[in-house]
Amino acid sequence: MPNKEESDHYTKADLALWLRQEVLDITKAAQLRIQDATDYVTAYALGQLTPEQAAERHRQYVRRWTDAIPGVYASETMTDQELIRRIDNRPQPDTVEKAPRVGR
């Protein structure tokens, strides 16, 4: 990744590396989130957790994963364009990383 003081441009290789890492991170996060949520919801449905234990597992899940799309909730009837518009229009924290993360 070029030093931002040196250049505002990324090479094709920089962005290809970033994309590969982004897909890996998104895929792994989705897999882990789904498994985590499925585990505690299933355990509660089967009577293996008390309501208090289920609530604690849910708090742990929320602390661990936060919102899937921070600040936005999707619905089955929402178009992709509407979801992206809502993402683009949500309040942004001052610490948003502007450049792609490459080669952590």
Secondary structure, DSSP 8 states (H G I E B T S, - for coil): ---TTT-S---HHHHHHHHHHHHHHHHHHHHHHHHHHHHHHHHHHTT-S-HHHHHHHHHHHHHHH--SSTT----TT--HHHHHHHHHHS---TT---S-----
